């Protein structure tokens, strides 16, 4: 792991025994080979950040999904799967309130994310705007396309369906529009 000066603990918002958000110091997360560590500059609030702890209390789990910040460390294989490097501005999403991984969660001073699941934030974009785009929106889009609209293809095999449907997804400064043809 290559890293800048990183403390051994971070301040984060974790669930207490009832799932209630509590500010607490927790260890800096382990950094698997394909992960990166980000110094958080902004987070976004999503309905799931409240619903998960309320519905599925997981004591000790970090809360929060969407984030933006600066890469401060990279796992041993992360540079092989991304163009992101230490010092880059990035944004993305992690699985907050994760029952299986209490180190995951965006509401902390440092966030661990998979290197190939973040995007580089342009210098002209604010931290807040980048966090608002995060990654949860992309997940919601996938749920809409495949869950609700029942479209057949998948990102890993988009041409594997007989009755192909084309979808135009247009992102404008005013918002997102989606049309199926």
C-alpha positions in Angstrom: 0.0 0.0 0.0 1.3 3.4 -1.0 0.0 6.2 1.2 0.3 9.7 2.4 0.2 10.4 6.1 -2.9 8.6 7.4 -4.0 8.4 11.0 -4.9 5.1 12.6 -8.4 6.1 13.5 -11.1 8.2 11.8 -14.3 9.9 13.0 -17.4 8.4 11.6 -21.2 8.0 12.0 -21.9 4.5 13.1 -25.1 2.7 14.3 -25.5 2.1 18.0 -27.3 -1.0 19.3 -30.7 0.4 18.2 -29.4 1.6 14.7 -29.3 5.2 15.9 -26.6 7.3 14.2 -23.7 8.0 16.7 -20.5 9.9 16.1 -17.6 7.7 17.1 -13.9 7.1 16.4 -13.2 3.9 14.5 -10.2 2.3 13.0 -9.0 3.3 9.5 -10.3 0.4 7.3 -8.2 -2.4 6.0 -7.2 -1.8 2.4 -7.6 -4.9 0.1 -5.5 -5.1 -3.0 -8.1 -3.6 -5.4 -9.3 -0.9 -3.0 -8.4 2.8 -2.5 -8.7 5.0 0.6 -10.2 8.5 0.1 -10.0 11.5 2.5 -13.7 12.6 2.5 -14.5 16.2 1.6 -18.3 15.9 1.1 -21.1 13.3 1.4 -24.6 13.2 0.1 -27.7 12.2 2.0 -29.9 9.5 0.6 -33.1 7.9 1.8 -31.3 4.7 2.3 -28.9 6.3 4.8 -31.9 6.6 7.1 -33.9 3.5 6.0 -31.1 0.9 6.4 -30.3 1.7 10.1 -34.0 2.1 11.0 -35.1 -1.1 9.3 -32.0 -3.3 9.8 -30.0 -2.1 12.8 -26.4 -3.2 12.6 -24.5 -2.0 15.7 -21.0 -0.7 14.7 -21.8 -0.4 11.0 -20.8 2.9 9.3 -23.7 4.8 7.7 -23.7 6.6 4.3 -23.3 5.8 0.6 -22.3 8.7 -1.6 -19.0 10.6 -1.1 -16.4 12.8 -2.8 -12.8 13.3 -1.7 -9.1 12.8 -2.5 -7.3 9.5 -2.9 -4.7 9.1 -0.1 -3.8 5.4 -0.5 -4.1 2.6 -3.0 -4.1 -1.2 -2.6 -1.3 -3.2 -4.2 -3.4 -4.0 -7.3 -5.5 -0.9 -7.6 -3.3 0.9 -10.1 -3.7 -2.0 -12.5 -7.5 -1.6 -12.7 -7.9 2.2 -12.7 -6.3 5.4 -13.9 -7.0 7.0 -10.5 -3.9 7.8 -8.5 -3.0 9.2 -5.1 -3.9 12.9 -5.0 -6.8 12.6 -7.5 -10.3 14.0 -6.8 -12.8 11.2 -6.9 -16.5 10.4 -6.1 -18.5 7.3 -5.8 -20.6 5.2 -3.6 -20.1 2.4 -1.0 -22.5 0.1 0.8 -23.2 1.9 4.0 -24.9 0.2 6.9 -23.3 -3.0 5.6 -24.0 -6.0 7.9 -21.1 -8.0 6.5 -18.5 -5.1 6.4 -18.8 -2.6 9.2 -15.7 -0.7 7.7 -17.8 0.3 4.7 -19.7 3.5 4.8 -19.3 7.1 3.5 -20.1 9.1 6.6 -16.5 9.1 7.9 -13.3 11.1 7.5 -11.8 8.4 5.4 -13.7 6.1 3.0 -12.6 2.8 1.5 -13.9 2.1 -2.0 -13.2 -0.3 -4.8 -10.8 1.4 -7.3 -12.9 0.6 -10.3 -16.1 2.0 -8.8 -15.1 5.6 -8.4 -14.9 8.4 -11.0 -12.5 11.3 -11.3 -14.0 14.6 -10.4 -13.2 17.5 -12.7 -11.4 20.5 -11.0 -14.3 22.8 -11.8 -16.9 20.7 -10.0 -17.6 21.4 -6.3 -17.2 18.6 -3.7 -20.9 18.9 -2.9 -21.9 18.4 -6.6 -19.6 15.5 -7.0 -20.9 13.8 -3.8 -24.5 14.4 -5.0 -23.8 12.5 -8.2 -21.8 9.9 -6.2 -22.8 6.5 -7.3 -26.2 5.6 -5.7 -27.9 7.4 -8.6 -26.3 5.0 -11.0 -27.6 2.1 -8.9 -31.0 3.5 -8.8 -30.9 3.8 -12.6 -30.0 0.1 -12.9 -32.9 -0.8 -10.6 -35.2 1.3 -12.8 -34.0 -0.2 -16.1 -33.8 -3.9 -15.1 -36.0 -4.1 -12.0 -39.0 -1.9 -12.9 -38.8 -1.6 -16.7 -37.7 -5.3 -17.0 -35.2 -4.6 -19.8 -33.4 -7.8 -20.8 -29.7 -6.9 -21.4 -27.1 -6.4 -18.7 -23.9 -4.3 -18.7 -21.8 -7.4 -19.0 -23.8 -8.8 -21.9 -26.0 -6.0 -23.4 -26.6 -7.9 -26.7 -27.6 -11.2 -25.2 -31.4 -10.6 -25.7 -33.5 -11.5 -28.7 -35.9 -8.5 -28.6 -33.5 -5.6 -28.2 -34.8 -2.3 -26.8 -32.8 0.8 -27.2 -32.7 3.3 -24.3 -31.6 6.9 -24.5 -30.4 8.3 -21.3 -29.9 12.0 -21.5 -28.2 13.9 -18.7 -28.7 17.7 -18.8 -27.8 20.4 -16.3 -31.5 20.3 -15.3 -31.6 16.6 -14.5 -31.9 13.1 -16.0 -34.3 12.0 -18.7 -34.8 8.4 -19.9 -36.7 7.3 -22.9 -37.3 3.7 -24.2 -37.8 3.2 -27.9 
